[in-house]
Structure formats: C-alpha cells, structure tokens
Amino acid sequence: MLGLLVRRLLVSIPLLLVVSFLVFGLIVLVPGDPAVALAGQNPDPAQVEAVRERLGLNDPFLVQYWHWLSAALQGDLGTSLFTSQTVWTAILARLPATLSLAFLALGLAIVLGVAVGSVAGLRPGTWMDRVATVGASVGVAVPYFWVGMILVLLFALQNPLLPAVGYVPFTESPLEWFRHLVLPATALALAPAAVIARQTRASVSTVMSEDYVRTATAKGLSPVRVVGKHALKNAALPVVTVFGIEANRLIGGTVVIEQLFALPGIGQLAYQGVFSRDFPIVQGVVLVAAVLVLVINIAVDVSYGYFNPRIRQS
C-alpha cells in the first residue's frame, strides 16, 4: 500500500506542474486588464503603463509564469490586487466553510447512495428497485441550484426550520454549524448520491449472481455476512471510482452553492475575483482546488489496493 502511494505521489508532481501552467496561462488569456482597474478612474496611458510595470505584466509570459511558480513553491501565492491581503490569508480564512460543505455533502452522498443502491441491487426487479432507479434518474437530471432554491423555499421561507444563508464556524457552535450547512450540503449531495446509487445497484446486482456468493450462501452464512463480507467489498471498486469522479465535480459545484446560500467559501472568493479581475486570487483558488482534486484522485487510487490486493501487488 505504501509503495502504491509513493508511486502515485511521484506521478502527481509533473501533473501538478502542468496544471499550474494551465491555470496561469488561462488567467493571463482572460479578457480585461487589472492595471486599468487599479489605475483609478479615467487613467491616462502613462498611469496604466506604470501600474503594468509595477505588477510585472510587461514581462514575457514565461518570465511571469516562472516568477509566479517560484513564489508558489515557497508558499507565496501573491497578494490581492485590490485588498492588499495575501492570497494564502484570504484562502485560509474561507477554506473551512468550503471544506465543511464539501465533506458534509460527500458524507450524505456516499451514505444515501450506497444505502439506496444496495437495497435496489439486492432486490432487482422489485418495486424498491424501480423506485430507486427512477429517483436516481431524477437526481442526476436536476441541477444543484434548482434543488437549492426548492430547499430554501420549503425549509427556510414557507417553514422557517433552517437558516437560508450564512455560516457559523464549527468551533463556535457545532449545532449551528450543522443547521447552516444542512440545506446547501443536501442540494450539493443529491446528484452525486444518485450517481453512486445507480453504480452501487449495478455492482451489487452483478456480484450477487457470482459463484462465490452462492457458495457462501450454501455454506450457511448469514445474509448480513454474505452481503457485508463478500458482496459489498467486491462491488466497491466501480463505486469508489464513481465516488472519486463525483467528489471532483462536487468541488466545482461549491461555487454555485456558496453563491446561492451566501457561504463565505473559496468558491465565492473565486467568483468575486473573476468579476473584479483580481488575478492572483483566482489563480490561487484554482490552484488550491486542483490540489484538492489531485488529493482525492490519489486517495481513490490508493483505496483500490485495499479492495483489490492484485492492484497493490502490481
């Protein structure tokens, strides 16, 4: 398992360099000049040129990228062009809200998806299977923001049971932290839960027809042990793969959900940075998001070694 982890980390280094290059390149290609915004109202060309020189925007592209990458490798992602706050400070201040939302949504998605998919896979063709299949299809088709608005309408406006906006840190009040995240996490978790349920249903249904499962049943093992020890573990590989894909998509979905529920996360920070042309903020947020996606992919790959020893040995 350790060898698999080391190999994945080594492979991730050049991948991260490519990602950093793409992040920097795409931001530079975005229309708009931050020097014009920083130069004040009605600036003359000399003022704009002075700001561009101060920011290093007149340097060649590769020189700009090397300066940014060198600083990033030392933990310096730059400074906001408009607030003079370091990018790391801005990200770290908002990262807890995003991570809280993401982890709670992932927890809901995996619990709901595996539970519904397992029930449907153990009873294929029954009414429970049909209900789960239809529900999963609807969950996949419905967008995040629509689910979020419906939840706000039902549980915050018509029936004021939960707050519609805002965030309370876990350290201040665990209960209020949970209450403020229930609606956005549920809205974010519905689509991943539906995809996981569909994959779990297909995997469990296939595994339950295998010879080793029938043999375990013939030996007199209890249904709980047959399902828990033999069926679910062998059906886990496709489910884990889908979970990794949906977790990566979910990180992108936090941008929309944070705007809808006014959560002070890095998604909202990126949104504000794009519209204000605050390129260091956008670059820093996108790079952090890319690292999170990379960590998720590594965790998924390493988990394969647990579920399938042959992968670990190879």
N, C-alpha and C positions, 0 to 999 in steps of 0.2 A: 504493500500500500504506500509506503514511504517513497519507494522508487518511482511509482506512478505519479505521485505528487510532484517530485523533483523534476521529472520529465515534462510534466505539464507547465511547471513554472518556467523552465528553460525555453519552451516553445512560445510562451506568452511574452517574453521580452521583445523579440523582433515584432511581434504583432502589436504590442503596445506602442512601439516606435512608429509603426505605420499609422496607427490610429491617431497619434499625436500630430503627425504630419498632415493628415486629412483634416483634423479639427482646426489646425492653424490655417491651412490653405482655404478651407471653406469660409472661415470667418473673414479672411482678407478679401475674398471674392464677393462678399455680401455688398450690395449697393449701399452707398452712404459713406460719408467721411466724418469720423469723430472729431477731426480737427476743426471742421466748420462749426459743430455744435459747441465745442469748448472755447472757440474764439470770441463768443458773445454775440449779441445782436448786431446785425448789419456789419460784419467784419470786413475789412479791406483785405486784398490778397496778401499783403505783407504780414498781417496778423495771422492769417491762416497758415502761411508758409512757416512762420516762426513756431507755431504750435506743432506742425507736422515734423519739423526738425527736432523739437524737444522730445516728441514721442518716438522718434526714430522711424517714422513712416516713410521717409525718403530713402531709407536703405534698401538694397536689393532684397527680394523676397527670402532667399536662402539665408541671408545675414540676419534678417528679422527672426526667422524661424530658429536659427542657431542660438541667438540671444535668449529667446523665449524658452527653448528646450533646456539650455544650460541652467537658467534660473529655476525652471520647474524641477530639474533633477536635484537641486539643492533645497527644494521645498518652497520656492518663491514663485507663486503663480501671478505675480504682478499686483497692481493697485488699480482700484476702480477709477475710471476717468472722471467721474462726477462726484463721488463721495469721499475720495482720497482714503478709503478704507481698503486694507489689503484684501485680496480675493480670498485667501485662506480664512481670514477672520469672518468675512461675510458668509462663506460656505459653511464653516463650522457652527456659526450661530443658527443656521437654518437646517442643517443636516439632521438633527434629532427629529424634527417634525416629519421629514420625508422618510427616514428610516422607520419611524414608528408606524406611519401609514403603510409603507411597503410591507413590513414584516407582519402586521396585523392582517392585511389583505391576503398575503401569501398563506398565512395560517388558516384563515377562513376558506380560501380556495382549496387547499390540499385536504382539509378535513371534510368539507362538503363534497368535493369532487370524488374523493376516494370512497366515502361512505355511500353516496348515491350510485356511483359506478359499480361498486362491489355488490350491492343489493341487486342491481339490474343484471350484472353478469352471472350471479348465482342462480337467477330465475329468468333465463331468457325466454321470451315469448309470452310472459305473463303480463297482467295489467300494470304491474310495477315497472317492468322493463319498458313498456310503451310510454308510460307517464315520464319516466326518466329520460327516454330518448327525445320525446317532444320538448320537455323542459330544457334539456341541454341544447337543442337546436335553437330554441328561442333565446337562451342565454348567450349563445355565440353571436346571434344576429343583432342583439340590442347594444347600442353604443354606450360607453361609460357615462357621458354627460346626461343622456336621457334618463338612465337609471338613477343618477344622482338627483336630477330635478324631481323625479317622481317620489323618491325617498324624502326629499325636503318637503314636498307638498303634503305627503301623508303623515310624516312623523315629526315635523317641525312647525308647519303652518296650521294645517287643519287640526292636528292633535299634537300640541306642544310637549312632546315627551322627551325629545333630544334636541340639543342645540344645532342650528343650521350652519353656523360659521364659527371660526375661531379655533384656537388650540391652547391647551393647558399642558405644560411640561409634566412628565411623569413624576418628577421629584417634588413638585408642588402638591399634586393631588392625583393619585393613581385612578381614583374613581372618575374624576372629571376628565382626565386624560382619555380614559376609555369611552366616556359618553361623547366627547367631541370627535372621536375617531370612528365611532360605530357606523355612521351613515356614509362617510367617504370611503371607508375600508370595504363596506358591503358593496357599494357601487363599483369599486375597483376590482373586487374579487369575483363578481358574478360571471364575467366572460371566461377568466381562467378556470374557475370551478367547472363551468360547463364543458370546456375542452378536456380537462382532466377526467371528468366523469365519463365522457364518451370513450376516451382511450382506456380508462380502467375497466369499463364494461366490456370492451372488445378483448382486452388482455385476459381478464378473469374468465370470460366465457370460453376463450381458446384453451387456457391452461386447464380448466376443469374437465375438458374432454381428453386430456393426455393420459397415457397408460399409468404413469407413476401415481397420479391422483387416484385413479380407480384401484390401483394396488393398495395404496394407503387406506382407502375406504374399506377394501376387502379384508384388511388386517384387523379391522375393528376399531380404528382410531376414531375419536370423536369428530363431528363435523367442524367444531371450532379449531381443533388441532390440524385437521386436514387443510382447512382454508388458511389458517394463520401461518403454519409452518411450511406448507408445500405450495399452495396456490398463490397467495399474495406475493411471496418473495420472488417466485419465478415470473410473476406477471409485472414485477416492479420496473424492469428495465425500460420498456416503452413509456410507462407512466412518468418515470424520472426524466426521461428525455423531453417529454411534453412539458413537464413542470419547469425545466430549465428555460425552454423557449418562452413559456408564458410569463415566467419571472422577469425575463428581459423585456418583454412587451409591457409588463406592468410598470416597470421603472419609467418608461416613456409616458404611460398613462397618468402618472402622478402630476404631470404638468397641467393637464386639463382639470383633474380633480382638485388640485390645490387652488386653481383659479376659481372654480365653482364654489368651493367651501371656504375660501379665504384662509387657507392654511399657509403659514409662513415657512414654506419649504424651499428647497433649491429649485424646484420646478417653477415656482412663482418668481424666484430670483432670476432665472434664465429668461423668463417671459419679459420681465422688466428690463433686463439687459439688452434684449434684442430690440425692443422699441426705442430705447434710449441710445442705441449704438455704443453701448459700453462693452467693447470687445473683450477686454481682459476678464470681465465677469462671465461672459458667455463661454469663452474658451475654458476657463477654469471649471465651470459647471459641467460642460460637455465632457471634459477630460475625466472628472470625478465619476460621472455616470458611466463612461466607458470602462473605467477601472472596476466599478461595481458589477457591470455585465461580465467582465473578464473573470472576476472572482466567482460569480455564480456558475459560469461555464466550467471553471476548474473544479468547483465543488461537485457539479454533476458528473464530470468525468471520473473523479476520484470515487464517487459513490458507486460507479459501475463495478469497481473492483470488489466492493462489498457484496453486491448482489450476484456477481458472476466471477468466481475465482479464476477462471480461464483468462479473463481480461487482465487481472492482476499479474498473472504469471507471464503473460506475453509482453 
